[in-house]
Amino acid sequence: MRAERRVEADWAVDCETPDTFLYAAIANISALGIFVRTESPFARGTLLSLRFLPRDGEPFQSKGRVQWINPVVAFGDNINPGMGIQFIDLSPEERERLVEAIHTIAYLRSDPPRS
């Protein structure tokens, strides 16, 4: 069981290492990290800079570490390639802002349709 609830998201994210820049999409997010959809995941343990734009319009920047990858499998059934990235060195204010954005997504997703 996960320590933090993950919420589906569809936000663009920039992932940058000193050598490489990757523009991808966040598939889900929690207060601890994100899953980034990509067919070109970085190696496990890679440290990177992240930048994405939550719905509040204020860019979020953080450091992260690739914790696991779900590689593309040739002729396989892997329909969700990408990498799990753990946030590192978040300040209490950054974590609070992130949790608030996640709660907003969860609330909007659970809001019943109006007739």
TIMI-2910 file (N, C-alpha, C, CB; in pm, 1 decimal, decimal comma, always signed):
<rs>
+----------+----------+----------+----------+----------+----------+----------+----------+----------+----------+----------+----------+------+
!      n_x !      n_y !      n_z !     ca_x !     ca_y !     ca_z !      c_x !      c_y !      c_z !     cb_x !     cb_y !     cb_z ! resn !
+----------+----------+----------+----------+----------+----------+----------+----------+----------+----------+----------+----------+------+
!    +83,3 !   -117,7 !     +0,0 !     +0,0 !     +0,0 !     +0,0 !    +88,5 !   +125,0 !     +0,0 !    -95,2 !     -0,7 !   +121,4 !  Met !
!    +49,3 !   +224,3 !    -75,6 !   +126,4 !   +348,1 !    -86,8 !   +110,7 !   +433,4 !    +38,4 !    +82,7 !   +427,7 !   -210,5 !  Arg !
!   +217,8 !   +508,4 !    +69,4 !   +215,5 !   +598,0 !   +184,8 !   +126,8 !   +719,7 !   +158,3 !   +357,7 !   +642,9 !   +220,0 !  Ala !
!   +118,2 !   +761,7 !    +34,2 !    +38,4 !   +878,5 !     -3,3 !    -53,5 !   +842,0 !   -119,3 !   +129,6 !   +998,4 !    -41,4 !  Glu !
!   -173,2 !   +897,1 !   -118,6 !   -269,7 !   +872,7 !   -225,9 !   -222,2 !   +936,5 !   -355,2 !   -408,4 !   +926,7 !   -187,9 !  Arg !
!   -229,8 !   +860,9 !   -464,6 !   -196,3 !   +914,5 !   -595,6 !   -324,9 !   +957,1 !   -665,3 !   -118,4 !   +810,2 !   -680,8 !  Arg !
!   -314,0 !  +1067,9 !   -738,2 !   -428,4 !  +1122,6 !   -810,1 !   -388,5 !  +1136,1 !   -956,2 !   -474,1 !  +1260,5 !   -750,1 !  Val !
!   -478,2 !  +1093,9 !  -1044,4 !   -450,2 !  +1109,4 !  -1187,2 !   -437,5 !  +1256,8 !  -1222,1 !   -560,7 !  +1043,4 !  -1272,3 !  Glu !
!   -342,0 !  +1285,1 !  -1308,7 !   -320,5 !  +1422,6 !  -1354,7 !   -281,3 !  +1415,3 !  -1501,8 !   -209,7 !  +1496,7 !  -1268,9 !  Ala !
!   -292,6 !  +1523,7 !  -1568,7 !   -249,4 !  +1532,1 !  -1707,7 !   -182,1 !  +1668,0 !  -1726,0 !   -370,4 !  +1513,3 !  -1807,6 !  Asp !
!    -66,6 !  +1681,9 !  -1663,1 !     +9,3 !  +1806,3 !  -1667,8 !   +138,0 !  +1784,2 !  -1744,1 !    +38,7 !  +1858,7 !  -1526,2 !  Trp !
!   +174,1 !  +1879,8 !  -1824,7 !   +304,8 !  +1875,6 !  -1891,6 !   +412,6 !  +1893,4 !  -1785,3 !   +316,4 !  +1986,4 !  -2003,3 !  Ala !
!   +525,2 !  +1826,3 !  -1806,3 !   +637,0 !  +1838,2 !  -1712,9 !   +767,6 !  +1842,5 !  -1791,5 !   +637,7 !  +1720,4 !  -1611,2 !  Val !
!   +856,8 !  +1929,3 !  -1748,3 !   +992,2 !  +1934,2 !  -1802,4 !  +1081,9 !  +1861,5 !  -1703,3 !  +1040,7 !  +2082,6 !  -1826,8 !  Asp !
!  +1156,9 !  +1763,8 !  -1752,1 !  +1251,5 !  +1687,9 !  -1670,7 !  +1390,2 !  +1715,3 !  -1727,2 !  +1218,3 !  +1533,0 !  -1670,3 !  Cys !
!  +1479,3 !  +1764,4 !  -1643,4 !  +1610,0 !  +1806,6 !  -1694,0 !  +1722,9 !  +1751,8 !  -1607,5 !  +1618,0 !  +1959,4 !  -1700,0 !  Glu !
!  +1823,3 !  +1697,0 !  -1675,3 !  +1948,5 !  +1658,6 !  -1611,2 !  +2055,1 !  +1751,0 !  -1669,2 !  +1983,5 !  +1504,6 !  -1634,5 !  Thr !
!  +2178,3 !  +1746,2 !  -1618,6 !  +2281,1 !  +1831,0 !  -1679,2 !  +2302,8 !  +1803,1 !  -1828,6 !  +2411,4 !  +1812,4 !  -1605,3 !  Pro !
!  +2270,8 !  +1680,7 !  -1874,1 !  +2294,3 !  +1641,6 !  -2013,9 !  +2170,7 !  +1636,6 !  -2102,2 !  +2358,6 !  +1509,2 !  -2016,7 !  Asp !
!  +2052,9 !  +1622,9 !  -2041,5 !  +1933,5 !  +1589,5 !  -2119,3 !  +1813,0 !  +1669,6 !  -2074,0 !  +1903,3 !  +1441,1 !  -2108,8 !  Thr !
!  +1726,2 !  +1700,2 !  -2170,5 !  +1599,4 !  +1766,7 !  -2141,6 !  +1488,8 !  +1679,2 !  -2198,0 !  +1594,2 !  +1912,1 !  -2202,3 !  Phe !
!  +1387,9 !  +1651,6 !  -2116,4 !  +1276,0 !  +1568,9 !  -2158,4 !  +1146,9 !  +1643,3 !  -2129,0 !  +1278,3 !  +1430,9 !  -2087,4 !  Leu !
!  +1064,5 !  +1660,0 !  -2232,1 !   +932,3 !  +1718,8 !  -2216,9 !   +835,0 !  +1601,9 !  -2220,7 !   +900,7 !  +1826,8 !  -2329,6 !  Tyr !
!   +757,5 !  +1582,5 !  -2112,2 !   +669,6 !  +1466,0 !  -2102,6 !   +540,0 !  +1506,6 !  -2033,7 !   +738,9 !  +1349,8 !  -2025,6 !  Ala !
!   +466,3 !  +1407,2 !  -1982,6 !   +339,8 !  +1433,3 !  -1915,0 !   +333,1 !  +1355,3 !  -1784,7 !   +221,1 !  +1396,9 !  -2005,4 !  Ala !
!   +279,8 !  +1420,7 !  -1682,0 !   +255,6 !  +1354,9 !  -1554,5 !   +126,9 !  +1275,2 !  -1567,8 !   +247,3 !  +1458,1 !  -1436,7 !  Ile !
!   +131,9 !  +1146,2 !  -1534,1 !    +12,7 !  +1061,7 !  -1538,2 !    -58,4 !  +1061,2 !  -1403,6 !    +49,8 !   +918,8 !  -1578,6 !  Ala !
!    +21,0 !  +1063,2 !  -1295,5 !    -38,3 !  +1074,4 !  -1162,8 !    +61,6 !  +1138,2 !  -1067,9 !    -82,9 !   +936,4 !  -1110,2 !  Asn !
!     +8,0 !  +1188,5 !   -956,8 !    +88,8 !  +1266,6 !   -863,3 !    +45,2 !  +1237,7 !   -720,7 !    +77,6 !  +1417,5 !   -893,5 !  Ile !
!   +140,3 !  +1245,2 !   -628,1 !   +111,8 !  +1239,0 !   -485,0 !   +201,0 !  +1342,3 !   -418,0 !   +135,8 !  +1094,2 !   -426,0 !  Ser !
!   +189,8 !  +1353,6 !   -286,7 !   +274,6 !  +1447,7 !   -213,9 !   +420,1 !  +1403,2 !   -213,4 !   +224,9 !  +1463,6 !    -71,0 !  Ala !
!   +445,6 !  +1277,6 !   -251,1 !   +581,7 !  +1224,3 !   -249,6 !   +647,0 !  +1218,7 !   -386,6 !   +581,1 !  +1087,8 !   -190,5 !  Leu !
!   +566,2 !  +1215,4 !   -494,5 !   +628,0 !  +1203,9 !   -625,9 !   +527,0 !  +1199,5 !   -738,5 !   +713,6 !  +1081,9 !   -631,4 !  Gly !
!   +580,0 !  +1171,6 !   -857,4 !   +497,8 !  +1168,2 !   -978,7 !   +533,8 !  +1045,9 !  -1062,9 !   +516,4 !  +1298,0 !  -1061,4 !  Ile !
!   +439,3 !  +1005,5 !  -1146,7 !   +468,1 !   +908,3 !  -1251,8 !   +464,0 !   +984,3 !  -1382,4 !   +366,2 !   +787,6 !  -1251,4 !  Phe !
!   +573,7 !   +979,5 !  -1457,1 !   +586,7 !  +1051,2 !  -1583,8 !   +575,8 !   +950,8 !  -1697,6 !   +721,7 !  +1129,7 !  -1591,2 !  Val !
!   +478,7 !   +973,6 !  -1785,7 !   +464,5 !   +888,2 !  -1905,4 !   +572,8 !   +925,4 !  -2005,3 !   +322,2 !   +903,3 !  -1970,1 !  Arg !
!   +651,3 !   +827,3 !  -2043,8 !   +752,9 !   +850,1 !  -2146,1 !   +804,1 !   +716,3 !  -2197,0 !   +869,4 !   +935,7 !  -2090,7 !  Thr !
!   +841,3 !   +713,7 !  -2322,6 !   +904,2 !   +594,7 !  -2379,2 !  +1055,4 !   +601,2 !  -2364,6 !   +866,3 !   +578,8 !  -2526,5 !  Glu !
!  +1105,4 !   +710,3 !  -2306,1 !  +1249,6 !   +728,9 !  -2286,4 !  +1280,4 !   +763,0 !  -2140,7 !  +1302,8 !   +840,0 !  -2379,1 !  Ser !
!  +1251,3 !   +671,4 !  -2047,7 !  +1276,5 !   +704,5 !  -1907,5 !  +1426,0 !   +714,6 !  -1878,2 !  +1212,5 !   +600,0 !  -1816,4 !  Pro !
!  +1458,6 !   +797,5 !  -1778,9 !  +1596,3 !   +806,2 !  -1731,9 !  +1626,4 !   +682,0 !  -1648,2 !  +1620,2 !   +937,3 !  -1649,4 !  Phe !
!  +1752,6 !   +654,5 !  -1625,6 !  +1793,7 !   +539,4 !  -1545,1 !  +1753,1 !   +558,7 !  -1399,3 !  +1945,9 !   +517,5 !  -1555,7 !  Ala !
!  +1726,7 !   +448,2 !  -1333,0 !  +1695,8 !   +451,9 !  -1189,9 !  +1809,8 !   +521,7 !  -1115,5 !  +1673,4 !   +307,8 !  -1133,9 !  Arg !
!  +1774,3 !   +610,6 !  -1023,2 !  +1873,1 !   +683,6 !   -945,8 !  +1910,9 !   +819,1 !  -1003,7 !  +1994,5 !   +601,5 !   -932,6 !  Gly !
!  +1867,7 !   +846,9 !  -1126,7 !  +1900,3 !   +974,5 !  -1190,6 !  +1839,4 !  +1090,6 !  -1112,4 !  +1850,4 !   +976,3 !  -1336,4 !  Thr !
!  +1921,0 !  +1191,3 !  -1084,7 !  +1873,4 !  +1314,2 !  -1021,8 !  +1836,5 !  +1412,2 !  -1131,1 !  +1980,6 !  +1374,9 !   -926,1 !  Leu !
!  +1724,2 !  +1481,1 !  -1114,6 !  +1680,6 !  +1573,3 !  -1217,9 !  +1603,9 !  +1689,6 !  -1159,4 !  +1595,9 !  +1501,8 !  -1320,0 !  Leu !
!  +1590,3 !  +1792,8 !  -1240,3 !  +1509,2 !  +1909,2 !  -1206,9 !  +1374,6 !  +1891,9 !  -1276,0 !  +1579,4 !  +2043,4 !  -1249,9 !  Ser !
!  +1268,9 !  +1924,2 !  -1203,4 !  +1133,1 !  +1912,6 !  -1255,6 !  +1068,5 !  +2050,1 !  -1257,9 !  +1049,0 !  +1813,8 !  -1170,8 !  Leu !
!   +986,8 !  +2071,1 !  -1359,4 !   +908,8 !  +2194,3 !  -1366,9 !   +775,5 !  +2160,1 !  -1430,8 !   +984,0 !  +2306,0 !  -1448,0 !  Arg !
!   +666,5 !  +2193,1 !  -1360,3 !   +533,5 !  +2170,9 !  -1415,9 !   +440,5 !  +2280,2 !  -1367,2 !   +479,0 !  +2031,4 !  -1377,0 !  Phe !
!   +325,6 !  +2287,7 !  -1430,5 !   +231,5 !  +2396,3 !  -1405,3 !    +99,3 !  +2339,1 !  -1355,5 !   +209,7 !  +2481,1 !  -1532,9 !  Leu !
!    +78,6 !  +2339,3 !  -1223,0 !    -52,0 !  +2297,1 !  -1171,4 !   -161,2 !  +2394,2 !  -1215,8 !    -48,9 !  +2287,3 !  -1017,3 !  Pro !
!   -282,2 !  +2360,2 !  -1186,2 !   -397,3 !  +2440,1 !  -1229,3 !   -398,6 !  +2581,4 !  -1171,3 !   -524,4 !  +2369,9 !  -1191,1 !  Arg !
!   -324,9 !  +2605,9 !  -1061,4 !   -328,8 !  +2739,3 !  -1002,3 !   -247,7 !  +2841,2 !  -1082,1 !   -277,7 !  +2733,8 !   -860,2 !  Asp !
!   -179,4 !  +2795,8 !  -1186,9 !   -109,2 !  +2887,7 !  -1275,5 !    +29,4 !  +2927,6 !  -1231,2 !   -188,7 !  +3007,9 !  -1291,9 !  Gly !
!    +71,4 !  +2884,2 !  -1113,6 !   +203,9 !  +2916,8 !  -1061,7 !   +296,9 !  +2798,5 !  -1087,1 !   +197,9 !  +2951,5 !   -909,5 !  Glu !
!   +404,8 !  +2816,0 !  -1163,8 !   +494,7 !  +2702,9 !  -1193,7 !   +550,2 !  +2639,3 !  -1066,7 !   +610,7 !  +2749,2 !  -1282,7 !  Pro !
!   +559,1 !  +2508,4 !  -1068,5 !   +614,9 !  +2433,8 !   -956,4 !   +749,6 !  +2379,0 !  -1000,8 !   +518,7 !  +2318,6 !   -909,5 !  Phe !
!   +853,5 !  +2406,2 !   -922,3 !   +987,0 !  +2357,0 !   -953,9 !  +1037,7 !  +2275,7 !   -837,1 !  +1083,9 !  +2473,2 !   -986,4 !  Gln !
!  +1100,4 !  +2162,9 !   -868,7 !  +1147,8 !  +2074,4 !   -763,9 !  +1264,3 !  +1992,2 !   -816,5 !  +1034,6 !  +1982,9 !   -713,3 !  Ser !
!  +1332,5 !  +1929,8 !   -725,6 !  +1432,3 !  +1828,5 !   -759,9 !  +1366,2 !  +1693,1 !   -741,7 !  +1562,7 !  +1841,7 !   -671,4 !  Lys !
!  +1412,7 !  +1594,9 !   -816,7 !  +1357,3 !  +1461,0 !   -804,4 !  +1461,8 !  +1356,2 !   -831,9 !  +1240,3 !  +1443,0 !   -897,9 !  Gly !
!  +1427,6 !  +1233,8 !   -795,3 !  +1514,3 !  +1118,6 !   -820,6 !  +1428,4 !  +1008,0 !   -880,1 !  +1586,4 !  +1070,1 !   -689,4 !  Arg !
!  +1475,1 !   +948,0 !   -989,5 !  +1403,7 !   +836,3 !  -1050,9 !  +1413,9 !   +716,9 !   -956,6 !  +1461,7 !   +801,7 !  -1193,1 !  Val !
!  +1298,5 !   +671,6 !   -907,7 !  +1294,4 !   +559,3 !   -814,1 !  +1274,5 !   +426,0 !   -885,8 !  +1183,2 !   +580,1 !   -712,4 !  Gln !
!  +1199,3 !   +427,7 !   -995,2 !  +1174,3 !   +305,2 !  -1070,9 !  +1134,0 !   +342,3 !  -1213,3 !  +1063,9 !   +218,5 !  -1002,8 !  Trp !
!  +1152,9 !   +246,3 !  -1302,1 !  +1111,6 !   +268,7 !  -1440,8 !  +1021,9 !   +154,8 !  -1486,5 !  +1234,7 !   +281,6 !  -1534,2 !  Ile !
!   +938,4 !   +185,9 !  -1580,3 !   +852,0 !    +90,1 !  -1646,9 !   +887,6 !   +102,5 !  -1795,4 !   +696,0 !   +117,6 !  -1618,2 !  Asn !
!   +987,2 !    +25,4 !  -1840,0 !  +1039,0 !    +45,1 !  -1975,8 !   +943,1 !     -2,4 !  -2084,4 !  +1170,1 !    -26,7 !  -1990,9 !  Pro !
!   +965,2 !    +49,2 !  -2203,1 !   +893,2 !     +0,6 !  -2320,6 !   +939,6 !   -141,8 !  -2345,5 !   +917,8 !    +92,3 !  -2446,7 !  Val !
!   +847,1 !   -231,4 !  -2371,2 !   +879,2 !   -370,3 !  -2399,1 !   +841,7 !   -397,7 !  -2544,4 !   +804,6 !   -467,7 !  -2300,9 !  Val !
!   +941,7 !   -430,8 !  -2625,6 !   +915,3 !   -459,2 !  -2767,2 !   +817,7 !   -575,6 !  -2778,9 !  +1047,2 !   -491,2 !  -2843,1 !  Ala !
!   +712,4 !   -554,2 !  -2853,3 !   +608,1 !   -654,5 !  -2876,0 !   +545,3 !   -701,3 !  -2744,9 !   +665,6 !   -774,1 !  -2951,6 !  Phe !
!   +553,2 !   -617,7 !  -2640,7 !   +499,1 !   -654,3 !  -2510,1 !   +366,7 !   -588,2 !  -2483,3 !   +595,9 !   -618,4 !  -2401,4 !  Gly !
!   +317,5 !   -614,0 !  -2366,1 !   +188,0 !   -560,8 !  -2326,4 !   +199,5 !   -436,5 !  -2239,8 !   +110,3 !   -665,7 !  -2253,3 !  Asp !
!   +315,5 !   -375,5 !  -2233,8 !   +333,9 !   -258,7 !  -2148,8 !   +271,9 !   -136,7 !  -2215,5 !   +483,6 !   -234,8 !  -2119,7 !  Asn !
!   +154,4 !    -99,8 !  -2169,6 !    +85,5 !    +15,2 !  -2229,3 !   +109,7 !   +142,9 !  -2149,4 !    -64,7 !    -12,2 !  -2239,0 !  Ile !
!   +190,9 !   +133,8 !  -2043,0 !   +212,1 !   +249,5 !  -1957,7 !   +360,8 !   +268,4 !  -1926,8 !   +132,4 !   +234,8 !  -1828,0 !  Asn !
!   +443,2 !   +292,1 !  -2029,4 !   +585,7 !   +311,4 !  -2002,1 !   +611,5 !   +446,5 !  -1935,5 !   +666,7 !   +300,6 !  -2131,9 !  Pro !
!   +715,1 !   +451,2 !  -1855,4 !   +749,9 !   +576,6 !  -1790,9 !   +840,1 !   +554,9 !  -1671,6 !   +625,8 !   +649,9 !  -1748,4 !  Gly !
!   +836,8 !   +652,9 !  -1579,7 !   +923,7 !   +646,1 !  -1462,3 !   +856,4 !   +709,2 !  -1341,8 !  +1057,4 !   +715,2 !  -1490,2 !  Met !
!   +881,2 !   +647,9 !  -1227,2 !   +835,2 !   +700,9 !  -1100,2 !   +943,9 !   +789,8 !  -1043,0 !   +798,4 !   +587,2 !  -1001,6 !  Gly !
!   +909,7 !   +913,3 !  -1011,9 !  +1007,3 !  +1010,4 !   -962,5 !   +965,7 !  +1056,9 !   -823,4 !  +1019,9 !  +1131,6 !  -1059,7 !  Ile !
!  +1058,7 !  +1046,9 !   -729,2 !  +1034,9 !  +1093,2 !   -593,7 !  +1083,9 !  +1237,2 !   -580,6 !  +1105,2 !  +1001,0 !   -490,6 !  Gln !
!  +1000,1 !  +1323,3 !   -521,2 !  +1043,5 !  +1459,6 !   -493,8 !  +1150,0 !  +1455,9 !   -384,8 !   +923,4 !  +1549,6 !   -451,5 !  Phe !
!  +1250,7 !  +1541,0 !   -398,2 !  +1352,5 !  +1552,3 !   -294,1 !  +1372,0 !  +1699,6 !   -259,2 !  +1486,8 !  +1488,0 !   -340,0 !  Ile !
!  +1406,0 !  +1723,0 !   -135,8 !  +1437,5 !  +1858,4 !    -86,3 !  +1323,7 !  +1958,4 !   -100,4 !  +1556,8 !  +1911,4 !   -158,8 !  Asp !
!  +1198,8 !  +1914,0 !    -81,6 !  +1087,0 !  +2008,7 !    -83,8 !  +1081,9 !  +2083,7 !    +48,4 !   +952,3 !  +1935,8 !   -110,6 !  Leu !
!  +1062,2 !  +2213,1 !    +42,8 !  +1041,8 !  +2291,6 !   +164,2 !   +900,8 !  +2262,6 !   +215,8 !  +1062,3 !  +2445,4 !   +137,3 !  Ser !
!   +872,9 !  +2291,1 !   +341,9 !   +736,0 !  +2272,4 !   +393,4 !   +632,8 !  +2352,1 !   +313,3 !   +729,3 !  +2313,5 !   +540,8 !  Pro !
!   +669,4 !  +2472,0 !   +267,8 !   +576,8 !  +2553,8 !   +189,4 !   +548,5 !  +2490,2 !    +52,9 !   +633,6 !  +2695,4 !   +170,8 !  Glu !
!   +653,4 !  +2436,3 !    -10,2 !   +634,5 !  +2370,5 !   -139,9 !   +547,5 !  +2246,7 !   -124,4 !   +770,4 !  +2332,5 !   -202,2 !  Glu !
!   +572,7 !  +2167,9 !    -19,7 !   +493,2 !  +2046,5 !     +2,5 !   +346,7 !  +2084,2 !    +25,5 !   +548,4 !  +1965,4 !   +123,8 !  Arg !
!   +321,3 !  +2188,7 !   +103,6 !   +184,2 !  +2231,9 !   +130,4 !   +114,6 !  +2275,5 !     +1,4 !   +183,1 !  +2346,7 !   +232,8 !  Glu !
!   +183,2 !  +2350,3 !    -81,2 !   +125,6 !  +2394,1 !   -208,8 !    +94,7 !  +2274,5 !   -298,2 !   +221,3 !  +2490,7 !   -281,0 !  Arg !
!   +184,7 !  +2178,1 !   -300,2 !   +164,5 !  +2057,4 !   -379,1 !    +44,4 !  +1977,8 !   -328,4 !   +290,2 !  +1970,6 !   -376,3 !  Leu !
!    +34,9 !  +1959,4 !   -197,7 !    -77,8 !  +1886,9 !   -138,8 !   -208,6 !  +1958,7 !   -170,5 !    -59,8 !  +1872,6 !    +14,3 !  Val !
!   -208,7 !  +2089,6 !   -164,7 !   -328,0 !  +2167,4 !   -197,8 !   -370,6 !  +2144,7 !   -343,6 !   -302,3 !  +2317,1 !   -172,9 !  Glu !
!   -274,1 !  +2144,8 !   -434,4 !   -304,3 !  +2120,3 !   -576,1 !   -360,8 !  +1979,5 !   -595,4 !   -177,3 !  +2139,3 !   -662,9 !  Ala !
!   -304,1 !  +1881,7 !   -525,9 !   -352,1 !  +1743,1 !   -535,4 !   -493,9 !  +1732,5 !   -481,4 !   -258,5 !  +1647,2 !   -458,4 !  Ile !
!   -521,4 !  +1796,3 !   -369,4 !   -656,9 !  +1793,6 !   -313,2 !   -757,1 !  +1858,1 !   -408,3 !   -660,2 !  +1865,0 !   -177,3 !  His !
!   -714,9 !  +1963,4 !   -476,4 !   -802,8 !  +2028,5 !   -573,5 !   -837,4 !  +1932,8 !   -687,1 !   -736,8 !  +2155,9 !   -629,4 !  Thr !
!   -737,4 !  +1861,9 !   -738,6 !   -762,8 !  +1764,3 !   -845,7 !   -860,0 !  +1657,9 !   -796,0 !   -630,1 !  +1698,4 !   -893,9 !  Ile !
!   -833,0 !  +1602,4 !   -678,4 !   -916,9 !  +1495,6 !   -624,1 !  -1059,8 !  +1544,1 !   -604,0 !   -859,5 !  +1444,2 !   -491,4 !  Ala !
!  -1075,1 !  +1665,7 !   -554,6 !  -1208,3 !  +1721,6 !   -532,7 !  -1282,6 !  +1737,7 !   -665,3 !  -1198,5 !  +1857,0 !   -460,3 !  Tyr !
!  -1215,3 !  +1793,4 !   -764,9 !  -1279,7 !  +1813,1 !   -894,9 !  -1317,8 !  +1680,8 !   -959,8 !  -1188,1 !  +1891,4 !   -987,7 !  Leu !
!  -1235,4 !  +1579,0 !   -940,8 !  -1264,5 !  +1447,4 !   -999,4 !  -1382,2 !  +1379,5 !   -929,8 !  -1141,0 !  +1357,5 !   -991,7 !  Arg !
!  -1401,3 !  +1408,1 !   -800,5 !  -1507,9 !  +1342,3 !   -726,2 !  -1638,1 !  +1422,6 !   -726,0 !  -1463,2 !  +1317,6 !   -584,3 !  Ser !
!  -1633,3 !  +1543,3 !   -778,8 !  -1751,6 !  +1628,8 !   -784,9 !  -1851,9 !  +1567,1 !   -881,6 !  -1714,3 !  +1773,7 !   -828,6 !  Asp !
!  -1972,5 !  +1533,4 !   -836,6 !  -2069,6 !  +1470,2 !   -927,1 !  -2114,4 !  +1565,9 !  -1037,5 !  -2191,7 !  +1421,4 !   -848,1 !  Pro !
!  -2143,2 !  +1512,0 !  -1155,6 !  -2190,8 !  +1597,2 !  -1263,6 !  -2324,3 !  +1661,5 !  -1228,8 !  -2203,4 !  +1517,2 !  -1392,3 !  Pro !
!  -2341,6 !  +1784,6 !  -1272,1 !  -2467,9 !  +1855,0 !  -1247,1 !  -2566,3 !  +1826,1 !  -1359,2 !  -2444,6 !  +2007,6 !  -1233,8 !  Arg !
!  -2693,7 !  +1814,8 !  -1319,9 !  -2794,6 !  +1789,4 !  -1423,7 !  -2859,5 !  +1916,8 !  -1470,0 !  -2900,6 !  +1694,0 !  -1373,1 !  Ser !
+----------+----------+----------+----------+----------+----------+----------+----------+----------+----------+----------+----------+------+
</rs>
